[in-house]
């Protein structure tokens, strides 16, 4: 029987690329987004529907529509998210709440809505899109880091809870992919923040750190990340974490393969801005 995947955040980036890849491989796809647009017309096995992770009624409606159209949902890809960029003190509590509402609580609500369907079938798989920022901390993205660290811990713990029910949980960890709209929104969020002037030297130095990271990056694309998401959905293993882009592999290897002292010395050398 043809399998069905529901993907959040399909208007661009990883979600759009994943929706096309699954459809090209014969899957039924429930491509969801906050504001549905005319897309995927060339795919008869794709439906586009509204799902705003901050609106639980829209989550319920999208899941129901997917099941009604295709009979069941086999995989859910929690991809929707955004990143706050800037120093913590310059970010309002309202923006922090939004960061967690979208990246963490919205993901949890999608899982909560789908779980009864998966339990009834004694099968199903959740793939939660995390980030390298869910493994290691970086300057200027403490709140995005916090949300992705939360996804990592929640997903691992949930995987233990659901294994006895035949339901899987996996995490995909991409790094920087420059052609997505993620950086554009992060820049807009930063421009609207109220940062104390005392941080200006740090921010200038941190910008140089990020420029260095960008210059050393590989040329990963959304399609590359989509391939890893598809692999996680189809490889038949119980592997928990998948590193999706080469640029973050050295940092992840340091985090997971070094002592705490070695790791922190490495990161402080590489990530601490040079302030004069």
Secondary structure as UniProt FT lines:
FT   STRAND          4..7
FT   TURN            10..11
FT   HELIX           13..24
FT   TURN            25..26
FT   STRAND          28..33
FT   TURN            41..42
FT   TURN            44..45
FT   STRAND          46..50
FT   TURN            53..54
FT   HELIX           56..70
FT   STRAND          75..78
FT   HELIX           88..90
FT   HELIX           93..100
FT   HELIX           101..105
FT   HELIX           106..121
FT   STRAND          124..129
FT   HELIX           132..134
FT   TURN            139..140
FT   HELIX           142..163
FT   TURN            164..166
FT   STRAND          167..173
FT   TURN            178..179
FT   HELIX           182..191
FT   HELIX           197..199
FT   HELIX           200..215
FT   HELIX           222..234
FT   STRAND          241..243
FT   HELIX           246..248
FT   HELIX           249..257
FT   HELIX           260..271
//
